[in-house]
């Protein structure tokens, strides 16, 4: 069972560190499989708003988007189809890091450059079991109230630690 620590602290008034919580659970006879953070290997993801969508002049399956990042507007190329004007999206700008040691650079699509990309949960390394069916395909669409320029790892709670508990058959009370 995966339990985000922030989520747990919403229900339990606890001031312990994640390691201390895990040790106490282990001392109670249950087993902690692992402690992980979903943002490991991820850096510099920004929330942006789609301000304009244009078709790519030579590649019919691509679109050119103007994205407002709060302090600047950039143009990106995408093949995603699940977005519309005004959507808030997760943007990996030039220099951003993604899981697996991937550094985002500038890509050229028939003479039109894209200094970054829009992100899906899969590209962020989020296990598909943690993502709803509706959100598995395409880029991440965020709530419209999130300010442009926000740090996407915080908005998505990827900066939280997750404890994985092993619930053994002899401890159904732990469920």
HELIX and SHEET records of a PDB file:
HELIX    1   1 UNK A    5  UNK A   11  1                                   7    
HELIX    2   2 UNK A   18  UNK A   27  1                                  10    
HELIX    3   3 UNK A  128  UNK A  130  5                                   3    
HELIX    4   4 UNK A  133  UNK A  135  5                                   3    
HELIX    5   5 UNK A  152  UNK A  155  1                                   4    
HELIX    6   6 UNK A  172  UNK A  174  5                                   3    
SHEET    1   A 3 UNK A   2  UNK A   4  0                                        
SHEET    2   A 3 UNK A 161  UNK A 166 -1                                        
SHEET    3   A 3 UNK A  31  UNK A  37 -1                                        
SHEET    1   B 5 UNK A  73  UNK A  78  0                                        
SHEET    2   B 5 UNK A  63  UNK A  68 -1                                        
SHEET    3   B 5 UNK A  43  UNK A  55 -1                                        
SHEET    4   B 5 UNK A  88  UNK A  98 -1                                        
SHEET    5   B 5 UNK A 102  UNK A 103 -1                                        
SHEET    1   C 5 UNK A  73  UNK A  78  0                                        
SHEET    2   C 5 UNK A  63  UNK A  68 -1                                        
SHEET    3   C 5 UNK A  43  UNK A  55 -1                                        
SHEET    4   C 5 UNK A  88  UNK A  98 -1                                        
SHEET    5   C 5 UNK A 116  UNK A 118 -1                                        
SHEET    1   D 5 UNK A  73  UNK A  78  0                                        
SHEET    2   D 5 UNK A  63  UNK A  68 -1                                        
SHEET    3   D 5 UNK A  43  UNK A  55 -1                                        
SHEET    4   D 5 UNK A  88  UNK A  98 -1                                        
SHEET    5   D 5 UNK A 141  UNK A 142 -1                                        
SHEET    1   E 2 UNK A 107  UNK A 109  0                                        
SHEET    2   E 2 UNK A 112  UNK A 114 -1                                        
END                                                                             
